Amino acid sequence: MEARPLDTLNKARNKKVLVELKNGKQFIGQIVSFDIHINTVLEEAEERVNGEITRKLGTVFIRGDTITIISPQ
């Protein structure tokens, strides 16, 4: 059976992911929820610049239309 994109995101729920945005920013955190627009909530989120963690943000909401990549870590 073929997996749909939301099925794949569902499997990543409560796991650590890397989220990259259109503006090049990257966030690493535990994906706790998302909707059909891929609006995403990460917990224990950290911002990463040039491979280095620059700040710890805690819980963040990321608007789906700004996301280019969500990758399991």
PyMOL Python script that loads the backbone (N, CA, C, O; Angstrom):
from pymol import cmd

cmd.read_pdbstr("""\
ATOM      1  N   MET A   1       0.830  -1.190   0.000  1.00  0.00           N
ATOM      2  CA  MET A   1       0.000   0.000   0.000  1.00  0.00           C
ATOM      3  C   MET A   1       0.875   1.255   0.000  1.00  0.00           C
ATOM      4  O   MET A   1       1.866   1.331   0.727  1.00  0.00           O
ATOM      5  N   GLU A   2       0.513   2.202  -0.792  1.00  0.00           N
ATOM      6  CA  GLU A   2       1.280   3.428  -0.924  1.00  0.00           C
ATOM      7  C   GLU A   2       1.027   4.358   0.258  1.00  0.00           C
ATOM      8  O   GLU A   2      -0.117   4.558   0.667  1.00  0.00           O
ATOM      9  N   ALA A   3       2.096   4.920   0.799  1.00  0.00           N
ATOM     10  CA  ALA A   3       1.954   5.866   1.907  1.00  0.00           C
ATOM     11  C   ALA A   3       1.712   7.270   1.348  1.00  0.00           C
ATOM     12  O   ALA A   3       2.342   7.679   0.372  1.00  0.00           O
ATOM     13  N   ARG A   4       0.805   7.986   1.971  1.00  0.00           N
ATOM     14  CA  ARG A   4       0.549   9.367   1.593  1.00  0.00           C
ATOM     15  C   ARG A   4       1.426  10.284   2.448  1.00  0.00           C
ATOM     16  O   ARG A   4       1.868   9.886   3.525  1.00  0.00           O
ATOM     17  N   PRO A   5       1.681  11.506   1.977  1.00  0.00           N
ATOM     18  CA  PRO A   5       2.548  12.411   2.751  1.00  0.00           C
ATOM     19  C   PRO A   5       2.105  12.592   4.198  1.00  0.00           C
ATOM     20  O   PRO A   5       2.947  12.592   5.097  1.00  0.00           O
ATOM     21  N   LEU A   6       0.813  12.745   4.444  1.00  0.00           N
ATOM     22  CA  LEU A   6       0.364  12.936   5.827  1.00  0.00           C
ATOM     23  C   LEU A   6       0.567  11.666   6.657  1.00  0.00           C
ATOM     24  O   LEU A   6       0.788  11.748   7.866  1.00  0.00           O
ATOM     25  N   ASP A   7       0.493  10.477   6.011  1.00  0.00           N
ATOM     26  CA  ASP A   7       0.786   9.228   6.729  1.00  0.00           C
ATOM     27  C   ASP A   7       2.242   9.224   7.191  1.00  0.00           C
ATOM     28  O   ASP A   7       2.550   8.817   8.312  1.00  0.00           O
ATOM     29  N   THR A   8       3.122   9.679   6.319  1.00  0.00           N
ATOM     30  CA  THR A   8       4.546   9.723   6.655  1.00  0.00           C
ATOM     31  C   THR A   8       4.792  10.699   7.806  1.00  0.00           C
ATOM     32  O   THR A   8       5.560  10.399   8.720  1.00  0.00           O
ATOM     33  N   LEU A   9       4.146  11.857   7.766  1.00  0.00           N
ATOM     34  CA  LEU A   9       4.280  12.812   8.875  1.00  0.00           C
ATOM     35  C   LEU A   9       3.731  12.225  10.166  1.00  0.00           C
ATOM     36  O   LEU A   9       4.292  12.437  11.241  1.00  0.00           O
ATOM     37  N   ASN A  10       2.634  11.489  10.057  1.00  0.00           N
ATOM     38  CA  ASN A  10       2.037  10.873  11.239  1.00  0.00           C
ATOM     39  C   ASN A  10       3.011   9.894  11.892  1.00  0.00           C
ATOM     40  O   ASN A  10       3.078   9.816  13.119  1.00  0.00           O
ATOM     41  N   LYS A  11       3.763   9.152  11.088  1.00  0.00           N
ATOM     42  CA  LYS A  11       4.762   8.223  11.633  1.00  0.00           C
ATOM     43  C   LYS A  11       5.877   8.966  12.357  1.00  0.00           C
ATOM     44  O   LYS A  11       6.503   8.422  13.266  1.00  0.00           O
ATOM     45  N   ALA A  12       6.123  10.208  11.953  1.00  0.00           N
ATOM     46  CA  ALA A  12       7.187  11.010  12.575  1.00  0.00           C
ATOM     47  C   ALA A  12       6.715  11.711  13.850  1.00  0.00           C
ATOM     48  O   ALA A  12       7.519  12.321  14.555  1.00  0.00           O
ATOM     49  N   ARG A  13       5.416  11.626  14.147  1.00  0.00           N
ATOM     50  CA  ARG A  13       4.874  12.301  15.327  1.00  0.00           C
ATOM     51  C   ARG A  13       5.611  11.843  16.588  1.00  0.00           C
ATOM     52  O   ARG A  13       5.872  10.654  16.772  1.00  0.00           O
ATOM     53  N   ASN A  14       5.939  12.794  17.443  1.00  0.00           N
ATOM     54  CA  ASN A  14       6.668  12.571  18.701  1.00  0.00           C
ATOM     55  C   ASN A  14       8.112  12.128  18.479  1.00  0.00           C
ATOM     56  O   ASN A  14       8.756  11.603  19.388  1.00  0.00           O
ATOM     57  N   LYS A  15       8.610  12.342  17.271  1.00  0.00           N
ATOM     58  CA  LYS A  15      10.021  12.050  16.974  1.00  0.00           C
ATOM     59  C   LYS A  15      10.702  13.346  16.565  1.00  0.00           C
ATOM     60  O   LYS A  15      10.046  14.330  16.224  1.00  0.00           O
ATOM     61  N   LYS A  16      12.024  13.331  16.606  1.00  0.00           N
ATOM     62  CA  LYS A  16      12.796  14.514  16.250  1.00  0.00           C
ATOM     63  C   LYS A  16      12.850  14.673  14.735  1.00  0.00           C
ATOM     64  O   LYS A  16      13.102  13.713  14.007  1.00  0.00           O
ATOM     65  N   VAL A  17      12.609  15.902  14.267  1.00  0.00           N
ATOM     66  CA  VAL A  17      12.663  16.208  12.843  1.00  0.00           C
ATOM     67  C   VAL A  17      13.444  17.503  12.618  1.00  0.00           C
ATOM     68  O   VAL A  17      13.597  18.326  13.520  1.00  0.00           O
ATOM     69  N   LEU A  18      13.929  17.655  11.393  1.00  0.00           N
ATOM     70  CA  LEU A  18      14.516  18.902  10.927  1.00  0.00           C
ATOM     71  C   LEU A  18      13.492  19.552  10.006  1.00  0.00           C
ATOM     72  O   LEU A  18      12.996  18.914   9.078  1.00  0.00           O
ATOM     73  N   VAL A  19      13.176  20.812  10.257  1.00  0.00           N
ATOM     74  CA  VAL A  19      12.255  21.565   9.401  1.00  0.00           C
ATOM     75  C   VAL A  19      13.044  22.712   8.792  1.00  0.00           C
ATOM     76  O   VAL A  19      13.632  23.525   9.505  1.00  0.00           O
ATOM     77  N   GLU A  20      13.051  22.771   7.455  1.00  0.00           N
ATOM     78  CA  GLU A  20      13.725  23.872   6.769  1.00  0.00           C
ATOM     79  C   GLU A  20      12.674  24.753   6.106  1.00  0.00           C
ATOM     80  O   GLU A  20      11.711  24.265   5.514  1.00  0.00           O
ATOM     81  N   LEU A  21      12.883  26.069   6.219  1.00  0.00           N
ATOM     82  CA  LEU A  21      11.927  27.027   5.684  1.00  0.00           C
ATOM     83  C   LEU A  21      12.426  27.648   4.380  1.00  0.00           C
ATOM     84  O   LEU A  21      13.605  27.550   4.041  1.00  0.00           O
ATOM     85  N   LYS A  22      11.516  28.281   3.665  1.00  0.00           N
ATOM     86  CA  LYS A  22      11.854  28.933   2.394  1.00  0.00           C
ATOM     87  C   LYS A  22      12.953  29.976   2.564  1.00  0.00           C
ATOM     88  O   LYS A  22      13.744  30.196   1.647  1.00  0.00           O
ATOM     89  N   ASN A  23      13.008  30.619   3.725  1.00  0.00           N
ATOM     90  CA  ASN A  23      14.027  31.651   3.957  1.00  0.00           C
ATOM     91  C   ASN A  23      15.371  31.058   4.399  1.00  0.00           C
ATOM     92  O   ASN A  23      16.298  31.801   4.722  1.00  0.00           O
ATOM     93  N   GLY A  24      15.479  29.716   4.415  1.00  0.00           N
ATOM     94  CA  GLY A  24      16.742  29.057   4.749  1.00  0.00           C
ATOM     95  C   GLY A  24      16.898  28.726   6.225  1.00  0.00           C
ATOM     96  O   GLY A  24      17.832  28.014   6.595  1.00  0.00           O
ATOM     97  N   LYS A  25      16.007  29.223   7.077  1.00  0.00           N
ATOM     98  CA  LYS A  25      16.108  28.898   8.507  1.00  0.00           C
ATOM     99  C   LYS A  25      15.819  27.419   8.722  1.00  0.00           C
ATOM    100  O   LYS A  25      15.038  26.811   7.989  1.00  0.00           O
ATOM    101  N   GLN A  26      16.453  26.856   9.727  1.00  0.00           N
ATOM    102  CA  GLN A  26      16.237  25.451  10.073  1.00  0.00           C
ATOM    103  C   GLN A  26      15.879  25.353  11.552  1.00  0.00           C
ATOM    104  O   GLN A  26      16.423  26.063  12.397  1.00  0.00           O
ATOM    105  N   PHE A  27      14.947  24.450  11.831  1.00  0.00           N
ATOM    106  CA  PHE A  27      14.553  24.173  13.203  1.00  0.00           C
ATOM    107  C   PHE A  27      14.594  22.675  13.417  1.00  0.00           C
ATOM    108  O   PHE A  27      14.204  21.900  12.543  1.00  0.00           O
ATOM    109  N   ILE A  28      15.075  22.269  14.596  1.00  0.00           N
ATOM    110  CA  ILE A  28      15.070  20.862  14.977  1.00  0.00           C
ATOM    111  C   ILE A  28      14.213  20.761  16.220  1.00  0.00           C
ATOM    112  O   ILE A  28      14.361  21.545  17.157  1.00  0.00           O
ATOM    113  N   GLY A  29      13.312  19.787  16.221  1.00  0.00           N
ATOM    114  CA  GLY A  29      12.459  19.593  17.376  1.00  0.00           C
ATOM    115  C   GLY A  29      11.593  18.372  17.208  1.00  0.00           C
ATOM    116  O   GLY A  29      11.643  17.681  16.190  1.00  0.00           O
ATOM    117  N   GLN A  30      10.803  18.122  18.219  1.00  0.00           N
ATOM    118  CA  GLN A  30       9.900  16.972  18.224  1.00  0.00           C
ATOM    119  C   GLN A  30       8.572  17.407  17.644  1.00  0.00           C
ATOM    120  O   GLN A  30       7.938  18.321  18.170  1.00  0.00           O
ATOM    121  N   ILE A  31       8.135  16.762  16.557  1.00  0.00           N
ATOM    122  CA  ILE A  31       6.879  17.136  15.909  1.00  0.00           C
ATOM    123  C   ILE A  31       5.725  16.552  16.720  1.00  0.00           C
ATOM    124  O   ILE A  31       5.618  15.336  16.878  1.00  0.00           O
ATOM    125  N   VAL A  32       4.867  17.428  17.229  1.00  0.00           N
ATOM    126  CA  VAL A  32       3.759  16.953  18.066  1.00  0.00           C
ATOM    127  C   VAL A  32       2.421  17.022  17.362  1.00  0.00           C
ATOM    128  O   VAL A  32       1.518  16.241  17.665  1.00  0.00           O
ATOM    129  N   SER A  33       2.280  17.963  16.407  1.00  0.00           N
ATOM    130  CA  SER A  33       1.019  18.020  15.669  1.00  0.00           C
ATOM    131  C   SER A  33       1.213  18.764  14.357  1.00  0.00           C
ATOM    132  O   SER A  33       2.173  19.513  14.175  1.00  0.00           O
ATOM    133  N   PHE A  34       0.257  18.531  13.437  1.00  0.00           N
ATOM    134  CA  PHE A  34       0.240  19.202  12.143  1.00  0.00           C
ATOM    135  C   PHE A  34      -1.181  19.085  11.606  1.00  0.00           C
ATOM    136  O   PHE A  34      -1.982  18.295  12.105  1.00  0.00           O
ATOM    137  N   ASP A  35      -1.484  19.885  10.579  1.00  0.00           N
ATOM    138  CA  ASP A  35      -2.803  19.801   9.958  1.00  0.00           C
ATOM    139  C   ASP A  35      -2.657  19.580   8.453  1.00  0.00           C
ATOM    140  O   ASP A  35      -1.550  19.359   7.962  1.00  0.00           O
ATOM    141  N   ILE A  36      -3.765  19.640   7.725  1.00  0.00           N
ATOM    142  CA  ILE A  36      -3.706  19.335   6.298  1.00  0.00           C
ATOM    143  C   ILE A  36      -2.930  20.387   5.512  1.00  0.00           C
ATOM    144  O   ILE A  36      -2.541  20.140   4.370  1.00  0.00           O
ATOM    145  N   HIS A  37      -2.700  21.555   6.106  1.00  0.00           N
ATOM    146  CA  HIS A  37      -1.902  22.605   5.456  1.00  0.00           C
ATOM    147  C   HIS A  37      -0.425  22.487   5.842  1.00  0.00           C
ATOM    148  O   HIS A  37       0.388  23.327   5.455  1.00  0.00           O
ATOM    149  N   ILE A  38      -0.082  21.459   6.594  1.00  0.00           N
ATOM    150  CA  ILE A  38       1.258  21.195   7.119  1.00  0.00           C
ATOM    151  C   ILE A  38       1.700  22.275   8.108  1.00  0.00           C
ATOM    152  O   ILE A  38       2.890  22.402   8.396  1.00  0.00           O
ATOM    153  N   ASN A  39       0.734  23.065   8.635  1.00  0.00           N
ATOM    154  CA  ASN A  39       1.055  23.902   9.792  1.00  0.00           C
ATOM    155  C   ASN A  39       1.521  22.928  10.866  1.00  0.00           C
ATOM    156  O   ASN A  39       0.861  21.922  11.125  1.00  0.00           O
ATOM    157  N   THR A  40       2.655  23.226  11.488  1.00  0.00           N
ATOM    158  CA  THR A  40       3.326  22.235  12.319  1.00  0.00           C
ATOM    159  C   THR A  40       3.685  22.817  13.680  1.00  0.00           C
ATOM    160  O   THR A  40       4.093  23.974  13.782  1.00  0.00           O
ATOM    161  N   VAL A  41       3.530  22.010  14.722  1.00  0.00           N
ATOM    162  CA  VAL A  41       3.962  22.399  16.065  1.00  0.00           C
ATOM    163  C   VAL A  41       5.128  21.504  16.463  1.00  0.00           C
ATOM    164  O   VAL A  41       5.031  20.277  16.424  1.00  0.00           O
ATOM    165  N   LEU A  42       6.235  22.143  16.847  1.00  0.00           N
ATOM    166  CA  LEU A  42       7.411  21.432  17.359  1.00  0.00           C
ATOM    167  C   LEU A  42       7.575  21.774  18.834  1.00  0.00           C
ATOM    168  O   LEU A  42       7.356  22.911  19.253  1.00  0.00           O
ATOM    169  N   GLU A  43       7.964  20.770  19.610  1.00  0.00           N
ATOM    170  CA  GLU A  43       8.346  21.004  21.008  1.00  0.00           C
ATOM    171  C   GLU A  43       9.848  20.819  21.130  1.00  0.00           C
ATOM    172  O   GLU A  43      10.474  20.149  20.309  1.00  0.00           O
ATOM    173  N   GLU A  44      10.421  21.425  22.172  1.00  0.00           N
ATOM    174  CA  GLU A  44      11.866  21.383  22.400  1.00  0.00           C
ATOM    175  C   GLU A  44      12.609  21.832  21.149  1.00  0.00           C
ATOM    176  O   GLU A  44      13.657  21.285  20.806  1.00  0.00           O
ATOM    177  N   ALA A  45      12.049  22.843  20.465  1.00  0.00           N
ATOM    178  CA  ALA A  45      12.615  23.313  19.204  1.00  0.00           C
ATOM    179  C   ALA A  45      13.876  24.140  19.423  1.00  0.00           C
ATOM    180  O   ALA A  45      14.000  24.893  20.389  1.00  0.00           O
ATOM    181  N   GLU A  46      14.802  23.969  18.487  1.00  0.00           N
ATOM    182  CA  GLU A  46      16.038  24.737  18.472  1.00  0.00           C
ATOM    183  C   GLU A  46      16.241  25.269  17.060  1.00  0.00           C
ATOM    184  O   GLU A  46      15.980  24.575  16.077  1.00  0.00           O
ATOM    185  N   GLU A  47      16.711  26.511  16.972  1.00  0.00           N
ATOM    186  CA  GLU A  47      17.037  27.088  15.672  1.00  0.00           C
ATOM    187  C   GLU A  47      18.472  26.716  15.334  1.00  0.00           C
ATOM    188  O   GLU A  47      19.355  26.748  16.192  1.00  0.00           O
ATOM    189  N   ARG A  48      18.693  26.362  14.067  1.00  0.00           N
ATOM    190  CA  ARG A  48      20.033  25.960  13.632  1.00  0.00           C
ATOM    191  C   ARG A  48      20.466  26.852  12.469  1.00  0.00           C
ATOM    192  O   ARG A  48      19.725  27.030  11.502  1.00  0.00           O
ATOM    193  N   VAL A  49      21.669  27.407  12.572  1.00  0.00           N
ATOM    194  CA  VAL A  49      22.247  28.232  11.514  1.00  0.00           C
ATOM    195  C   VAL A  49      23.624  27.677  11.195  1.00  0.00           C
ATOM    196  O   VAL A  49      24.451  27.503  12.091  1.00  0.00           O
ATOM    197  N   ASN A  50      23.872  27.401   9.921  1.00  0.00           N
ATOM    198  CA  ASN A  50      25.153  26.826   9.484  1.00  0.00           C
ATOM    199  C   ASN A  50      25.533  25.584  10.290  1.00  0.00           C
ATOM    200  O   ASN A  50      26.699  25.384  10.630  1.00  0.00           O
ATOM    201  N   GLY A  51      24.536  24.758  10.588  1.00  0.00           N
ATOM    202  CA  GLY A  51      24.795  23.507  11.301  1.00  0.00           C
ATOM    203  C   GLY A  51      24.962  23.643  12.798  1.00  0.00           C
ATOM    204  O   GLY A  51      25.145  22.638  13.486  1.00  0.00           O
ATOM    205  N   GLU A  52      24.905  24.860  13.327  1.00  0.00           N
ATOM    206  CA  GLU A  52      25.101  25.089  14.760  1.00  0.00           C
ATOM    207  C   GLU A  52      23.794  25.560  15.398  1.00  0.00           C
ATOM    208  O   GLU A  52      23.083  26.397  14.841  1.00  0.00           O
ATOM    209  N   ILE A  53      23.492  25.012  16.568  1.00  0.00           N
ATOM    210  CA  ILE A  53      22.310  25.456  17.309  1.00  0.00           C
ATOM    211  C   ILE A  53      22.569  26.879  17.805  1.00  0.00           C
ATOM    212  O   ILE A  53      23.539  27.127  18.520  1.00  0.00           O
ATOM    213  N   THR A  54      21.684  27.822  17.416  1.00  0.00           N
ATOM    214  CA  THR A  54      21.889  29.211  17.823  1.00  0.00           C
ATOM    215  C   THR A  54      21.004  29.624  18.987  1.00  0.00           C
ATOM    216  O   THR A  54      21.381  30.482  19.786  1.00  0.00           O
ATOM    217  N   ARG A  55      19.813  29.009  19.086  1.00  0.00           N
ATOM    218  CA  ARG A  55      18.967  29.319  20.243  1.00  0.00           C
ATOM    219  C   ARG A  55      17.928  28.231  20.460  1.00  0.00           C
ATOM    220  O   ARG A  55      17.488  27.560  19.527  1.00  0.00           O
ATOM    221  N   LYS A  56      17.556  28.081  21.720  1.00  0.00           N
ATOM    222  CA  LYS A  56      16.525  27.120  22.107  1.00  0.00           C
ATOM    223  C   LYS A  56      15.210  27.885  22.208  1.00  0.00           C
ATOM    224  O   LYS A  56      15.142  28.932  22.853  1.00  0.00           O
ATOM    225  N   LEU A  57      14.156  27.353  21.563  1.00  0.00           N
ATOM    226  CA  LEU A  57      12.903  28.089  21.475  1.00  0.00           C
ATOM    227  C   LEU A  57      11.750  27.454  22.236  1.00  0.00           C
ATOM    228  O   LEU A  57      10.747  28.119  22.493  1.00  0.00           O
ATOM    229  N   GLY A  58      11.869  26.189  22.600  1.00  0.00           N
ATOM    230  CA  GLY A  58      10.753  25.520  23.270  1.00  0.00           C
ATOM    231  C   GLY A  58       9.700  25.100  22.257  1.00  0.00           C
ATOM    232  O   GLY A  58      10.023  24.464  21.253  1.00  0.00           O
ATOM    233  N   THR A  59       8.431  25.454  22.513  1.00  0.00           N
ATOM    234  CA  THR A  59       7.333  25.088  21.616  1.00  0.00           C
ATOM    235  C   THR A  59       7.160  26.172  20.557  1.00  0.00           C
ATOM    236  O   THR A  59       7.062  27.357  20.876  1.00  0.00           O
ATOM    237  N   VAL A  60       7.124  25.748  19.281  1.00  0.00           N
ATOM    238  CA  VAL A  60       6.936  26.703  18.187  1.00  0.00           C
ATOM    239  C   VAL A  60       5.860  26.210  17.230  1.00  0.00           C
ATOM    240  O   VAL A  60       5.664  25.006  17.061  1.00  0.00           O
ATOM    241  N   PHE A  61       5.168  27.154  16.611  1.00  0.00           N
ATOM    242  CA  PHE A  61       4.201  26.883  15.549  1.00  0.00           C
ATOM    243  C   PHE A  61       4.838  27.373  14.260  1.00  0.00           C
ATOM    244  O   PHE A  61       5.279  28.520  14.181  1.00  0.00           O
ATOM    245  N   ILE A  62       4.891  26.515  13.253  1.00  0.00           N
ATOM    246  CA  ILE A  62       5.477  26.896  11.966  1.00  0.00           C
ATOM    247  C   ILE A  62       4.389  26.803  10.903  1.00  0.00           C
ATOM    248  O   ILE A  62       3.762  25.758  10.727  1.00  0.00           O
ATOM    249  N   ARG A  63       4.178  27.886  10.212  1.00  0.00           N
ATOM    250  CA  ARG A  63       3.150  27.937   9.162  1.00  0.00           C
ATOM    251  C   ARG A  63       3.564  27.050   7.983  1.00  0.00           C
ATOM    252  O   ARG A  63       4.689  27.136   7.490  1.00  0.00           O
ATOM    253  N   GLY A  64       2.656  26.218   7.552  1.00  0.00           N
ATOM    254  CA  GLY A  64       2.950  25.209   6.533  1.00  0.00           C
ATOM    255  C   GLY A  64       3.450  25.752   5.216  1.00  0.00           C
ATOM    256  O   GLY A  64       4.293  25.124   4.576  1.00  0.00           O
ATOM    257  N   ASP A  65       2.948  26.919   4.786  1.00  0.00           N
ATOM    258  CA  ASP A  65       3.370  27.420   3.473  1.00  0.00           C
ATOM    259  C   ASP A  65       4.769  28.030   3.483  1.00  0.00           C
ATOM    260  O   ASP A  65       5.250  28.495   2.449  1.00  0.00           O
ATOM    261  N   THR A  66       5.432  28.031   4.663  1.00  0.00           N
ATOM    262  CA  THR A  66       6.816  28.495   4.727  1.00  0.00           C
ATOM    263  C   THR A  66       7.806  27.327   4.720  1.00  0.00           C
ATOM    264  O   THR A  66       9.013  27.542   4.610  1.00  0.00           O
ATOM    265  N   ILE A  67       7.306  26.093   4.837  1.00  0.00           N
ATOM    266  CA  ILE A  67       8.164  24.915   4.964  1.00  0.00           C
ATOM    267  C   ILE A  67       8.536  24.358   3.594  1.00  0.00           C
ATOM    268  O   ILE A  67       7.684  24.207   2.719  1.00  0.00           O
ATOM    269  N   THR A  68       9.833  24.052   3.422  1.00  0.00           N
ATOM    270  CA  THR A  68      10.277  23.366   2.201  1.00  0.00           C
ATOM    271  C   THR A  68      10.615  21.909   2.466  1.00  0.00           C
ATOM    272  O   THR A  68      10.409  21.058   1.601  1.00  0.00           O
ATOM    273  N   ILE A  69      11.134  21.612   3.661  1.00  0.00           N
ATOM    274  CA  ILE A  69      11.571  20.237   3.978  1.00  0.00           C
ATOM    275  C   ILE A  69      11.200  19.896   5.419  1.00  0.00           C
ATOM    276  O   ILE A  69      11.351  20.717   6.324  1.00  0.00           O
ATOM    277  N   ILE A  70      10.714  18.679   5.615  1.00  0.00           N
ATOM    278  CA  ILE A  70      10.599  18.088   6.955  1.00  0.00           C
ATOM    279  C   ILE A  70      11.318  16.750   6.867  1.00  0.00           C
ATOM    280  O   ILE A  70      10.912  15.868   6.110  1.00  0.00           O
ATOM    281  N   SER A  71      12.382  16.603   7.642  1.00  0.00           N
ATOM    282  CA  SER A  71      13.199  15.390   7.554  1.00  0.00           C
ATOM    283  C   SER A  71      13.374  14.750   8.929  1.00  0.00           C
ATOM    284  O   SER A  71      13.789  15.424   9.872  1.00  0.00           O
ATOM    285  N   PRO A  72      13.060  13.451   9.057  1.00  0.00           N
ATOM    286  CA  PRO A  72      13.323  12.770  10.331  1.00  0.00           C
ATOM    287  C   PRO A  72      14.804  12.779  10.655  1.00  0.00           C
ATOM    288  O   PRO A  72      15.642  12.688   9.758  1.00  0.00           O
ATOM    289  N   GLN A  73      15.126  12.888  11.929  1.00  0.00           N
ATOM    290  CA  GLN A  73      16.539  12.934  12.354  1.00  0.00           C
ATOM    291  C   GLN A  73      16.953  11.631  12.961  1.00  0.00           C
ATOM    292  O   GLN A  73      18.102  11.480  13.376  1.00  0.00           O
TER     293      GLN A  73
END
""", "prot")
cmd.dss("prot")
cmd.show_as("cartoon", "prot")
cmd.util.cbc("prot")
cmd.orient("prot")
